[in-house]
């Protein structure tokens, strides 16, 4: 199993998006379903409130960050003990990775690990469960959307930016700086056109890019810019998840 560890070649970093890149579907809806089924079944009655928030997001009355916090507040809770969330995330990751991680994606991770590249998952999804998924995939490093944590509690508020689009590039650059990897060669793989800033970061670093089962817009960009593409499996739709 691949491991992204600090013993990897220091100037080679392989960064992967998560949802619909390493997995055949989005993870957020699946995590919510797991939480409602196993941790807080009574919160199902609050789904209509989240649907209202989704409608508001659809007509741009609230932001992507706003709908993420809104759904978290009503379906997970305004605050949850970090220990409880960590245990739930580990159980969720066990089944989610077994069912939805694509074999081609696992092979790509393994190839990068064999080349001595440090593995990173960079995702707009919440880090409190992305880290558990990454661990199951043998990846130690994660750049993802963070929630505010206070005194052992995980809250529904976001800590900083939603790790999406240009914000993902900023988060990745900040991570590289913290790790002393500002001059690293970055290789980036994703399925979605929102990650163009990260694709460009990789190319600017002298690295490579791969569009894995690209969205229609990313496929068009790949043709225009002569970026390679790959198909590792059949991608499934995710309720309320666009990227």
VEXTOR-812122 format. One line per 10 residues: number of its first residue (from 1); their letters; for each residue z, x, y of N, C-alpha, C. Coordinates in nm, 4 decimals. Each point is the difference from the previous one (the first is absolute). Example, Ala and Ser with C-alpha at 12.3 -4.5 7.8 and 13.67 -1.06 7.14 Angstrom:
BEGIN
1 = as = 0.7800 1.3190 -0.5690 0.0000 -0.0890 0.1190 0.0000 0.0900 0.1200 | -0.0720 -0.0350 0.1050 0.0060 0.0820 0.1190 0.0730 -0.0770 0.1090
end
This chain:
BEGIN
1 = xxxxxxxxxx = 0.0000 0.0853 -0.1188 0.0000 -0.0853 0.1188 0.0000 0.0884 0.1232 | -0.0892 -0.0317 0.1016 -0.0069 0.0861 0.1175 0.1267 -0.0048 0.0817 | 0.0290 0.1110 0.0621 0.1167 0.0075 0.0875 -0.0396 0.0632 0.1330 | 0.0279 -0.0690 0.1111 -0.0188 0.0613 0.1309 0.1302 0.0675 0.0385 | 0.0078 0.1295 -0.0095 0.1253 0.0705 0.0255 -0.0235 0.1113 0.1006 | 0.1084 0.0531 0.0498 -0.0088 0.1050 0.0988 -0.0482 0.1323 -0.0581 | -0.0227 0.0069 -0.1318 -0.0516 0.1222 -0.0609 -0.1521 -0.0004 -0.0034 | -0.0658 -0.1072 0.0503 -0.1444 -0.0077 0.0023 -0.0572 0.0998 0.1003 | -0.1320 0.0249 -0.0121 -0.0671 0.0880 0.0945 0.0230 -0.0544 0.1409 | 0.0596 0.0773 0.0910 0.0470 -0.0542 0.1274 -0.1095 -0.0491 0.0931
11 = xxxxxxxxxx = -0.1242 0.0486 -0.0144 -0.1035 -0.0400 0.0946 -0.0979 -0.1015 -0.0572 | 0.0374 -0.0652 -0.1088 -0.0848 -0.1026 -0.0603 0.0834 -0.1261 -0.0220 | -0.0349 -0.1086 0.0674 0.0731 -0.1256 -0.0110 -0.0982 -0.1109 -0.0366 | 0.0282 -0.0723 -0.1063 -0.0841 -0.1129 -0.0425 0.0733 -0.1290 0.0332 | -0.0561 -0.0773 0.0916 0.0636 -0.1213 0.0499 -0.0770 -0.1224 -0.0507 | 0.0738 -0.0938 -0.0560 -0.0594 -0.1225 -0.0533 0.0625 -0.1224 0.0660 | -0.0849 -0.0947 0.0387 0.0472 -0.1340 0.0309 0.0520 -0.0598 -0.1308 | 0.0752 -0.1097 0.0092 0.0549 -0.0618 -0.1213 -0.0752 -0.1254 -0.0416 | 0.0128 -0.1063 0.0789 -0.0513 -0.1313 -0.0406 -0.1522 -0.0023 -0.0081 | -0.0493 -0.0387 -0.1166 -0.1431 -0.0088 -0.0283 -0.0699 0.1359 0.0055
21 = xxxxxxxxxx = 0.0795 0.1061 -0.0014 -0.0532 0.1356 -0.0153 0.0513 0.0577 -0.1312 | 0.1298 0.0113 -0.0125 0.0602 0.0421 -0.1269 0.0264 -0.1188 -0.0917 | 0.0155 -0.1177 0.0608 0.0257 -0.1222 -0.0777 -0.1160 -0.0972 0.0164 | -0.0100 -0.0951 -0.0894 -0.1128 -0.0931 0.0054 0.0278 -0.1229 0.0857 | 0.1128 -0.0014 0.0682 0.0373 -0.1123 0.0852 0.1009 0.0464 0.1031 | 0.0303 -0.0863 0.0965 0.1039 0.0324 0.0969 0.1379 -0.0100 -0.0626 | 0.0953 0.0716 0.0564 0.1337 0.0056 -0.0596 0.1009 -0.0942 0.0658 | -0.0198 -0.0323 0.1282 0.1009 -0.0755 0.0743 0.0226 -0.1383 -0.0592 | -0.1084 -0.0752 -0.0255 0.0148 -0.1340 -0.0573 0.0689 0.0067 -0.1358 | -0.0339 0.1006 -0.0792 0.0622 0.0156 -0.1312 0.1481 0.0319 0.0131
31 = xxxxxxxxxx = 0.0352 0.0836 0.0996 0.1414 0.0305 0.0176 0.0773 -0.1240 0.0433 | -0.0573 -0.0758 0.0924 0.0655 -0.1228 0.0453 0.0208 -0.0953 -0.1173 | -0.1026 -0.0152 -0.0828 0.0119 -0.0881 -0.1166 0.1104 0.0485 -0.0926 | 0.0076 0.1325 -0.0202 0.1058 0.0565 -0.0838 0.1373 -0.0297 0.0599 | 0.0144 0.0195 0.1298 0.1287 -0.0219 0.0662 0.0431 -0.1464 -0.0117 | -0.0942 -0.0905 0.0264 0.0333 -0.1424 -0.0072 0.0364 -0.0420 -0.1421 | -0.0667 0.0559 -0.0951 0.0240 -0.0364 -0.1400 0.1312 0.0572 -0.0515 | 0.0333 0.1230 0.0406 0.1128 0.0695 -0.0618 0.1234 0.0175 0.0884 | -0.0173 -0.0022 0.1306 0.1106 0.0313 0.0899 0.0459 -0.1183 0.0861 | -0.0927 -0.0828 0.0429 0.0378 -0.1091 0.0921 -0.0910 -0.1211 -0.0200
41 = xxxxxxxxxx = 0.0083 -0.0654 -0.1164 -0.0877 -0.1148 -0.0267 0.0087 -0.1100 0.1048 | 0.1184 -0.0186 0.0592 0.0167 -0.1082 0.0965 -0.0867 0.0186 0.1246 | -0.0415 0.1229 0.0278 -0.0800 0.0252 0.1191 -0.1421 -0.0564 -0.0102 | -0.0369 -0.0488 -0.1163 -0.1309 -0.0649 -0.0139 -0.0135 -0.1142 0.1005 | 0.1101 -0.0657 0.0318 -0.0060 -0.1129 0.0933 -0.0377 0.0443 0.1407 | 0.0053 0.1318 0.0271 -0.0334 0.0517 0.1321 -0.1458 0.0445 0.0113 | -0.0748 -0.0122 -0.1096 -0.1409 0.0399 0.0016 -0.0785 -0.0698 0.1112 | 0.0238 -0.1305 0.0269 -0.0739 -0.0636 0.1109 0.0196 0.0697 0.1346 | 0.1187 0.0549 0.0253 0.0218 0.0740 0.1240 -0.0895 0.1232 0.0074 | -0.0155 0.0668 -0.1141 -0.0857 0.1178 -0.0043 -0.1455 -0.0407 0.0172
51 = xxxxxxxxxx = -0.0372 -0.1148 -0.0568 -0.1364 -0.0497 0.0163 -0.0311 -0.0267 0.1470 | 0.0981 -0.0524 0.0729 -0.0191 -0.0208 0.1435 -0.0223 0.1330 0.0715 | 0.0771 0.1000 -0.0400 -0.0185 0.1327 0.0579 -0.1373 0.0563 -0.0314 | -0.0474 -0.0253 -0.1218 -0.1327 0.0472 -0.0394 -0.1089 -0.0657 0.0847 | 0.0193 -0.1292 0.0287 -0.0959 -0.0699 0.0865 0.0015 0.0609 0.1405 | 0.1191 0.0286 0.0495 0.0116 0.0616 0.1322 -0.0669 0.1369 0.0020 | 0.0150 0.0742 -0.1099 -0.0659 0.1304 -0.0101 -0.1520 -0.0171 -0.0037 | -0.0439 -0.1019 -0.0732 -0.1435 -0.0236 -0.0124 -0.0678 -0.0290 0.1321 | 0.0713 -0.0628 0.0929 -0.0572 -0.0290 0.1323 0.0510 0.0994 0.1047 | 0.0583 0.1101 -0.0485 0.0407 0.1135 0.0829 0.1110 -0.0321 0.0995
61 = xxxxxxxxxx = 0.0879 -0.0926 -0.0396 0.1167 -0.0280 0.0840 0.1126 0.0996 -0.0267 | 0.0022 0.0560 -0.1207 0.0948 0.1065 -0.0308 -0.0758 0.1151 -0.0643 | 0.0569 0.1172 0.0070 -0.0664 0.1211 -0.0482 0.0158 0.0173 -0.1506 | -0.0720 0.0966 -0.0535 0.0157 0.0368 -0.1415 0.1439 0.0436 -0.0277 | 0.0579 0.0756 0.0915 0.1400 0.0396 -0.0151 0.0914 -0.1213 0.0044 | -0.0332 -0.0939 0.0888 0.0818 -0.1193 0.0141 0.0024 -0.0856 -0.1243 | -0.1161 -0.0199 -0.0636 -0.0032 -0.0842 -0.1202 0.0701 0.0706 -0.1152 | -0.0051 0.1325 -0.0012 0.0690 0.0737 -0.1063 0.1517 -0.0192 0.0114 | 0.0520 0.0132 0.1211 0.1438 -0.0213 0.0209 0.0396 -0.1457 -0.0230 | -0.0865 -0.0923 0.0423 0.0258 -0.1439 -0.0164 0.0123 -0.0356 -0.1482
71 = xxxxxxxxxx = -0.0966 0.0423 -0.0800 0.0032 -0.0300 -0.1430 0.1216 0.0643 -0.0660 | 0.0309 0.1232 0.0390 0.1158 0.0698 -0.0553 0.1279 -0.0778 0.0307 | 0.0138 -0.0446 0.1242 0.1224 -0.0689 0.0403 0.0250 -0.1249 -0.0847 | -0.1030 -0.0804 -0.0231 0.0210 -0.1281 -0.0674 -0.0043 0.0094 -0.1516 | -0.0840 0.0885 -0.0541 -0.0167 0.0033 -0.1456 0.0860 0.1051 -0.0688 | 0.0371 0.1056 0.0718 0.0891 0.1020 -0.0572 0.1402 -0.0135 0.0588 | 0.0070 -0.0165 0.1292 0.1301 -0.0136 0.0662 0.0062 0.0866 0.1236 | 0.0795 -0.0419 0.0970 0.0111 0.0762 0.1235 0.0605 0.1368 -0.0252 | 0.0865 0.0097 -0.1014 0.0496 0.1307 -0.0422 0.0364 -0.0065 -0.1479 | -0.0245 0.1123 -0.0686 0.0277 0.0122 -0.1435 0.0639 0.1356 -0.0234
81 = xxxxxxxxxx = 0.0986 0.0073 -0.0857 0.0628 0.1285 -0.0319 -0.1060 0.0967 -0.0537 | 0.0001 0.1214 0.0523 -0.1003 0.0980 -0.0417 0.0060 0.0260 -0.1506 | 0.1204 0.0023 -0.0564 0.0138 0.0244 -0.1437 -0.0642 -0.1122 -0.0813 | 0.0171 -0.1222 0.0455 -0.0616 -0.1137 -0.0692 -0.1522 0.0079 0.0087 | -0.0520 0.0337 0.1188 -0.1444 0.0095 0.0159 -0.0577 0.1126 -0.0856 | 0.0689 0.1129 -0.0058 -0.0490 0.1126 -0.0795 -0.0094 -0.0378 -0.1475 | 0.0990 -0.0714 -0.0500 -0.0023 -0.0421 -0.1404 -0.1129 -0.0987 -0.0250 | -0.0175 -0.0950 0.0915 -0.1067 -0.0991 -0.0154 -0.1367 0.0664 0.0076 | -0.0166 0.0937 0.0943 -0.1280 0.0687 0.0158 -0.0363 0.0797 -0.1249 | 0.0979 0.0634 -0.0615 -0.0258 0.0777 -0.1216 -0.0464 -0.0906 -0.1135
91 = xxxxxxxxxx = 0.0645 -0.1147 -0.0148 -0.0412 -0.0952 -0.1047 -0.1385 -0.0556 0.0282 | -0.0262 -0.0331 0.1263 -0.1312 -0.0505 0.0383 -0.1086 0.1029 -0.0289 | 0.0232 0.1242 0.0402 -0.1003 0.1048 -0.0175 -0.0347 0.0213 -0.1462 | 0.0987 -0.0121 -0.0866 -0.0230 0.0187 -0.1441 -0.1106 -0.0920 -0.0494 | 0.0109 -0.1281 0.0330 -0.0981 -0.0970 -0.0495 -0.1281 0.0026 0.0818 | 0.0114 0.0198 0.1313 -0.1182 -0.0032 0.0857 -0.0949 0.1144 -0.0333 | 0.0526 0.1197 -0.0140 -0.0849 0.1151 -0.0314 -0.0641 -0.0164 -0.1371 | 0.0756 -0.0478 -0.0965 -0.0553 -0.0189 -0.1348 -0.1157 -0.0985 0.0015 | 0.0098 -0.1024 0.0837 -0.1021 -0.1049 0.0015 -0.1156 0.0293 0.0941 | 0.0238 0.0757 0.1078 -0.1010 0.0050 0.1058 -0.0474 0.1390 0.0419
101 = xxxxxxxxxx = 0.0622 0.1080 -0.0437 -0.0507 0.1335 0.0324 -0.1247 0.0271 -0.0835 | -0.1080 0.0411 0.0649 -0.1275 0.0190 -0.0700 -0.0064 0.1375 -0.0669 | -0.0612 0.0027 -0.1171 -0.0087 0.1249 -0.0756 -0.0770 0.1063 0.0772 | -0.1083 -0.0403 0.0675 -0.0770 0.0966 0.0784 0.0815 0.0592 0.1129 | 0.0863 -0.0818 0.0589 0.0874 0.0485 0.1072 0.1017 0.0989 -0.0543 | 0.0571 -0.0319 -0.1151 0.0950 0.0928 -0.0622 -0.0672 0.1335 -0.0312 | -0.1253 -0.0073 -0.0468 -0.0734 0.1226 -0.0305 -0.0252 0.0816 0.1261 | -0.0324 -0.0676 0.1106 -0.0231 0.0701 0.1265 0.1272 0.0704 0.0464 | 0.1141 -0.0687 -0.0102 0.1279 0.0630 0.0347 0.0235 0.1231 -0.0872 | -0.0266 -0.0149 -0.1290 0.0195 0.1112 -0.0921 -0.0896 0.1177 0.0330
111 = xxxxxxxxxx = -0.1252 -0.0273 0.0385 -0.0923 0.1081 0.0356 0.0473 0.0743 0.1244 | 0.0469 -0.0755 0.0995 0.0491 0.0662 0.1212 0.1253 0.0822 -0.0291 | 0.0877 -0.0539 -0.0841 0.1199 0.0752 -0.0372 -0.0380 0.1287 -0.0725 | -0.1011 -0.0084 -0.0880 -0.0434 0.1180 -0.0746 -0.0582 0.1067 0.0921 | -0.0562 -0.0441 0.1133 -0.0546 0.0938 0.0981 0.1088 0.0584 0.0893 | 0.1245 -0.0426 -0.0219 0.1115 0.0525 0.0770 0.0199 -0.0674 0.1337 | -0.0654 -0.1141 0.0198 0.0149 -0.0709 0.1272 0.1280 -0.0822 0.0006 | 0.0664 -0.0037 0.1136 0.1191 -0.0825 0.0158 -0.0436 -0.1460 0.0158 | 0.0559 -0.0879 -0.0795 -0.0413 -0.1400 -0.0020 0.0840 -0.0833 0.0958 | -0.0669 -0.0884 0.0716 0.0658 -0.0882 0.0953 -0.0616 -0.1394 -0.0116
121 = xxxxxxxxxx = 0.0821 -0.1027 0.0019 -0.0483 -0.1366 0.0150 0.0298 -0.0430 0.1428 | -0.1036 -0.0438 0.0722 0.0138 -0.0478 0.1379 -0.0401 -0.1469 0.0018 | 0.0950 -0.0866 0.0302 -0.0220 -0.1433 -0.0139 0.0603 -0.0787 0.1152 | -0.0647 -0.1112 0.0335 0.0573 -0.0919 0.0983 0.1114 -0.0840 -0.0616 | 0.0102 -0.0002 -0.1310 0.1046 -0.0778 -0.0662 0.1370 0.0629 0.0244 | 0.1049 -0.0755 -0.0308 0.1359 0.0452 0.0271 0.0412 0.1158 -0.0906 | 0.0593 0.1017 0.0609 0.0393 0.1184 -0.0757 0.1069 -0.0303 -0.1037 | 0.0822 -0.1070 0.0208 0.1103 -0.0229 -0.0926 -0.0486 -0.0336 -0.1401 | -0.1232 -0.0488 -0.0149 -0.0523 -0.0147 -0.1362 -0.1180 0.0928 -0.0288 | -0.0704 0.0477 0.1051 -0.1094 0.0953 -0.0222 0.0540 0.1276 -0.0644
131 = xxxxxxxxxx = 0.1194 0.0435 0.0414 0.0576 0.1218 -0.0590 0.0262 -0.0181 -0.1493 | 0.0388 -0.1198 -0.0392 0.0230 -0.0261 -0.1423 -0.1321 0.0012 -0.0769 | -0.1045 -0.0563 0.0593 -0.1327 0.0029 -0.0628 -0.0494 0.1440 -0.0095 | 0.0154 0.0740 0.1089 -0.0437 0.1396 0.0002 0.0690 0.0804 -0.1090 | 0.1289 -0.0223 -0.0167 0.0744 0.0725 -0.1039 -0.0585 -0.0278 -0.1377 | -0.0394 -0.1255 -0.0241 -0.0594 -0.0347 -0.1291 -0.1363 0.0667 -0.0188 | -0.0677 0.0277 0.1111 -0.1302 0.0667 -0.0062 0.0130 0.1516 0.0042 | 0.1236 0.0492 0.0088 0.0224 0.1429 0.0026 -0.0244 0.0633 0.1353 | 0.0123 -0.0796 0.1070 -0.0227 0.0503 0.1352 0.1332 0.0018 0.0743 | 0.0370 0.1150 0.0532 0.1311 0.0147 0.0629 0.0000 -0.0350 0.1480
141 = xxxxxxxxxx = -0.1138 0.0157 0.0665 -0.0043 -0.0159 0.1458 -0.0657 -0.1306 0.0408 | 0.0625 -0.0683 0.0954 -0.0471 -0.1314 0.0453 0.0049 -0.0060 0.1520 | -0.1073 -0.0514 0.0584 -0.0048 -0.0361 0.1421 -0.0300 -0.1486 0.0021 | 0.0916 -0.0813 0.0521 -0.0167 -0.1453 -0.0080 0.0762 -0.0674 0.1125 | -0.0150 -0.1312 0.0083 0.0724 -0.0774 0.1003 0.1486 0.0018 -0.0332 | 0.0812 0.0302 0.0994 0.1437 0.0106 -0.0212 0.0727 -0.1195 0.0617 | 0.1065 -0.0421 -0.0654 0.0874 -0.1049 0.0533 0.1238 0.0640 0.0612 | 0.0561 -0.0672 0.0982 0.1241 0.0486 0.0610 0.1126 -0.0073 -0.1033 | 0.0770 0.1070 -0.0115 0.1142 0.0068 -0.0920 0.1266 0.0226 0.0816 | 0.1035 -0.0776 -0.0312 0.1264 0.0125 0.0732 0.1171 -0.0097 -0.0968
151 = xxxxxxxxxx = 0.0784 0.1049 -0.0064 0.1234 -0.0028 -0.0764 -0.0146 -0.0469 -0.1433 | -0.1033 0.0456 -0.0676 -0.0209 -0.0387 -0.1394 -0.0770 -0.1293 -0.0182 | -0.0487 -0.0573 0.1098 -0.0765 -0.1239 -0.0065 -0.1447 0.0257 0.0422 | -0.0921 -0.0636 -0.0698 -0.1417 0.0009 0.0349 -0.0282 -0.1291 0.0762 | -0.0564 0.0097 0.1199 -0.0231 -0.1191 0.0804 -0.1470 -0.0391 -0.0004 | -0.0290 -0.1153 0.0585 -0.1383 -0.0500 0.0042 -0.0793 0.0584 0.1161 | 0.0644 0.0742 0.0871 -0.0682 0.0587 0.1153 -0.0701 0.1294 -0.0390 | -0.1147 0.0261 0.0623 -0.0720 0.1236 -0.0270 0.0577 0.1143 0.0825 | 0.0091 0.1158 -0.0605 0.0428 0.1222 0.0689 -0.1254 0.0739 0.0426 | -0.0404 -0.0192 0.1224 -0.1233 0.0626 0.0465 -0.1208 -0.0866 -0.0286
161 = xxxxxxxxxx = -0.1159 0.0645 -0.0083 -0.1262 -0.0725 -0.0142 -0.0240 -0.0460 -0.1441 | -0.0766 -0.1091 -0.0120 -0.0564 -0.0368 -0.1280 -0.1031 0.1069 -0.0360 | 0.0094 0.0567 -0.1173 -0.0801 0.1164 -0.0387 -0.1418 -0.0426 -0.0394 | -0.0765 -0.0421 0.1000 -0.1315 -0.0596 -0.0228 -0.0979 0.0526 0.1045 | -0.1241 0.0256 -0.0412 -0.1018 0.0444 0.0938 0.0355 0.1326 0.0642 | -0.0143 0.0054 0.1329 0.0296 0.1238 0.0723 0.1468 0.0393 -0.0145 | 0.0890 -0.1007 -0.0178 0.1419 0.0304 -0.0183 0.0241 0.0760 -0.1298 | -0.0814 -0.0261 -0.1015 0.0146 0.0755 -0.1257 -0.0352 0.1466 0.0227 | -0.1053 0.0242 0.0766 -0.0339 0.1393 0.0300 0.1141 0.0669 0.0750 | 0.0569 -0.0681 0.0991 0.1115 0.0591 0.0753 0.1186 0.0286 -0.0914
171 = xxxxxxxxxx = 0.0281 -0.0924 -0.0903 0.1118 0.0194 -0.0931 -0.0272 0.1172 -0.0932 | -0.1249 0.0124 -0.0450 -0.0359 0.1100 -0.0898 0.0074 0.1336 0.0735 | -0.0481 0.0024 0.1230 0.0087 0.1235 0.0794 0.1458 0.0397 0.0240 | 0.0854 -0.0999 0.0261 0.1426 0.0296 0.0208 0.0622 0.0549 -0.1273 | -0.0381 -0.0561 -0.1148 0.0522 0.0481 -0.1283 -0.0451 0.1444 -0.0238 | -0.1274 0.0283 0.0255 -0.0510 0.1360 -0.0184 0.0777 0.0981 0.0872 | 0.0290 -0.0412 0.1236 0.0752 0.0876 0.0906 0.1414 0.0237 -0.0517 | 0.0656 -0.1055 -0.0479 0.1374 0.0151 -0.0516 0.0042 0.0912 -0.1211 | -0.1054 -0.0047 -0.0796 -0.0040 0.0807 -0.1218 -0.0545 0.1410 0.0238 | -0.0330 0.0324 0.1253 -0.0565 0.1312 0.0291 -0.1415 0.0163 -0.0506
181 = xxxxxxxxxx = -0.0761 -0.1101 -0.0029 -0.1347 0.0007 -0.0564 -0.1071 -0.0351 0.1034 | 0.0260 0.0321 0.1267 -0.0948 -0.0371 0.1060 -0.1408 0.0525 -0.0258 | -0.0121 0.1168 -0.0617 -0.1320 0.0583 -0.0237 -0.0561 -0.0291 -0.1378 | 0.0619 -0.0928 -0.0729 -0.0427 -0.0277 -0.1373 -0.1374 -0.0640 -0.0048 | -0.0701 0.0286 -0.1073 -0.1254 -0.0703 -0.0305 0.0378 -0.1324 -0.0657 | -0.0449 -0.1095 0.0593 0.0354 -0.1335 -0.0473 -0.1193 -0.0643 -0.0695 | 0.0230 -0.0534 -0.1184 -0.1003 -0.0768 -0.0733 0.0486 -0.1453 -0.0013 | -0.0853 -0.0936 0.0395 0.0457 -0.1378 0.0181 -0.0858 -0.0984 -0.0772 | 0.0686 -0.0942 -0.0673 -0.0668 -0.1034 -0.0794 0.0552 -0.1366 0.0372 | -0.0885 -0.0957 0.0263 0.0418 -0.1359 0.0325 -0.1141 -0.0970 -0.0276
191 = xxxxxxxxxx = 0.0359 -0.1283 -0.0021 -0.0986 -0.1063 -0.0215 -0.0411 -0.0697 0.1286 | 0.0713 0.0231 0.1125 -0.0128 -0.0913 0.1130 -0.0441 0.0673 0.1303 | -0.0802 -0.0722 0.0753 -0.0524 0.0532 0.1260 0.1083 0.0243 0.1046 | 0.1152 -0.0650 -0.0129 0.1087 0.0253 0.0953 0.0489 0.1442 -0.0079 | -0.0316 0.0687 -0.1095 0.0450 0.1378 -0.0178 -0.0991 0.1039 0.0513 | -0.1004 -0.0437 0.0748 -0.0952 0.0963 0.0569 0.0707 0.1120 0.0775 | 0.1046 -0.0283 0.0793 0.0692 0.1116 0.0673 0.0525 0.1065 -0.0962 | 0.0454 -0.0420 -0.1182 0.0493 0.0967 -0.0988 -0.1147 0.0736 -0.0679 | -0.1104 -0.0706 -0.0254 -0.1189 0.0689 -0.0516 -0.0418 0.1095 0.0979 | 0.0002 -0.0321 0.1281 -0.0415 0.0968 0.1012 0.0972 0.1171 0.0091
201 = xxxxxxxxxx = 0.1300 -0.0279 -0.0154 0.0990 0.1075 -0.0028 -0.0311 0.0971 -0.1131 | -0.0311 -0.0534 -0.1177 -0.0308 0.0859 -0.1148 -0.1214 0.0886 0.0283 | -0.1048 -0.0599 0.0535 -0.1210 0.0775 0.0268 0.0240 0.1039 0.1082 | 0.0793 -0.0349 0.1012 0.0324 0.0954 0.1056 0.0794 0.1188 -0.0543 | 0.0752 -0.0228 -0.1078 0.0811 0.1074 -0.0587 -0.0809 0.0897 -0.0928 | -0.1258 -0.0387 -0.0251 -0.0828 0.0739 -0.0947 0.0096 -0.0531 -0.1409 | 0.0640 -0.1176 -0.0157 0.0159 -0.0600 -0.1315 -0.1118 -0.0960 -0.0362 | 0.0220 -0.0748 -0.1056 -0.1001 -0.0927 -0.0509 0.0513 -0.1431 0.0113 | -0.0927 -0.0953 -0.0127 0.0366 -0.1415 0.0017 -0.0649 -0.0688 -0.1194 | 0.0614 -0.1113 -0.0418 -0.0555 -0.0825 -0.1064 0.0311 -0.1454 0.0315
211 = xxxxxxxxxx = -0.1031 -0.0831 -0.0018 0.0152 -0.1440 0.0223 0.0051 -0.0667 -0.1373 | 0.1202 -0.0335 -0.0443 0.0183 -0.0589 -0.1330 -0.0155 -0.1516 0.0088 | -0.0941 -0.0551 -0.0784 -0.0355 -0.1428 0.0056 0.0128 -0.0538 0.1410 | -0.0868 0.0493 0.0902 0.0158 -0.0271 0.1428 -0.0219 -0.1460 0.0386 | 0.0707 -0.0410 0.1061 -0.0269 -0.1298 0.0618 -0.1432 0.0010 0.0518 | -0.0531 -0.1174 0.0319 -0.1384 -0.0085 0.0468 -0.0222 0.0866 0.1231 | 0.0939 -0.0044 0.0930 -0.0142 0.0792 0.1223 0.0083 0.1490 -0.0299 | 0.0912 0.0390 -0.0907 0.0106 0.1417 -0.0337 -0.1238 0.0465 -0.0759 | -0.0555 -0.0863 -0.0852 -0.1221 0.0364 -0.0734 -0.1137 0.0291 0.0974 | -0.0100 -0.0809 0.1060 -0.1044 0.0222 0.0994 0.0235 0.1311 0.0745
221 = xxxxxxxxxx = 0.1260 0.0272 0.0334 0.0338 0.1260 0.0670 -0.0310 0.1184 -0.0913 | 0.0292 -0.0158 -0.1292 -0.0250 0.1077 -0.0963 -0.1489 0.0336 -0.0074 | -0.0846 -0.1026 0.0031 -0.1452 0.0230 -0.0019 -0.0429 0.0706 0.1272 | 0.0510 -0.0470 0.1135 -0.0367 0.0570 0.1299 0.0428 0.1452 0.0125 | 0.1198 0.0324 -0.0512 0.0549 0.1341 0.0179 -0.0140 0.0883 -0.1245 | -0.0628 -0.0547 -0.1018 -0.0219 0.0739 -0.1249 0.1312 0.0413 -0.0648 | 0.0949 -0.0944 -0.0045 0.1266 0.0221 -0.0688 -0.0118 -0.0459 -0.1446 | 0.0548 0.0736 -0.0947 -0.0086 -0.0395 -0.1413 0.0850 -0.1227 -0.0307 | -0.0410 -0.0749 -0.1010 0.0737 -0.1190 -0.0430 0.0288 0.0090 -0.1501 | 0.0958 -0.0814 -0.0445 0.0352 -0.0046 -0.1424 0.0459 -0.1407 -0.0342
231 = xxxxxxxxxx = -0.0201 -0.0380 -0.1250 0.0483 -0.1284 -0.0512 0.0870 0.0281 -0.1212 | 0.1294 -0.0291 0.0124 0.0947 0.0265 -0.1077 0.0388 -0.1255 -0.0773 | -0.0476 -0.1155 0.0451 0.0348 -0.1241 -0.0683 -0.0349 -0.1204 0.0851 | 0.0313 -0.1185 -0.0502 -0.0273 -0.1245 0.0714 0.1173 -0.0323 0.0906 | -0.0281 -0.0202 0.1271 0.1044 -0.0271 0.0982 0.0262 -0.1503 0.0089 | 0.1270 -0.0363 0.0005 0.0408 -0.1394 0.0070 0.0495 -0.0336 0.1402 | -0.0252 -0.1233 0.0416 0.0475 -0.0452 0.1295 0.1511 -0.0141 0.0015 | 0.0581 0.0035 0.1209 0.1451 -0.0140 0.0154 0.0284 -0.1032 0.1082 | 0.0770 -0.0987 -0.0316 0.0349 -0.1041 0.0959 0.0698 0.0604 0.1214 | -0.0506 -0.0327 0.1191 0.0568 0.0421 0.1288 -0.0137 0.1502 0.0256
241 = xxx = -0.0761 0.0708 -0.0839 -0.0183 0.1438 0.0218 -0.1471 0.0289 0.0233 | -0.0287 0.0606 0.1146 -0.1384 0.0345 0.0353 -0.0291 0.1474 -0.0211 | 0.1033 0.0832 0.0082 -0.0200 0.1436 -0.0174 0.1284 0.0635 -0.0485
end
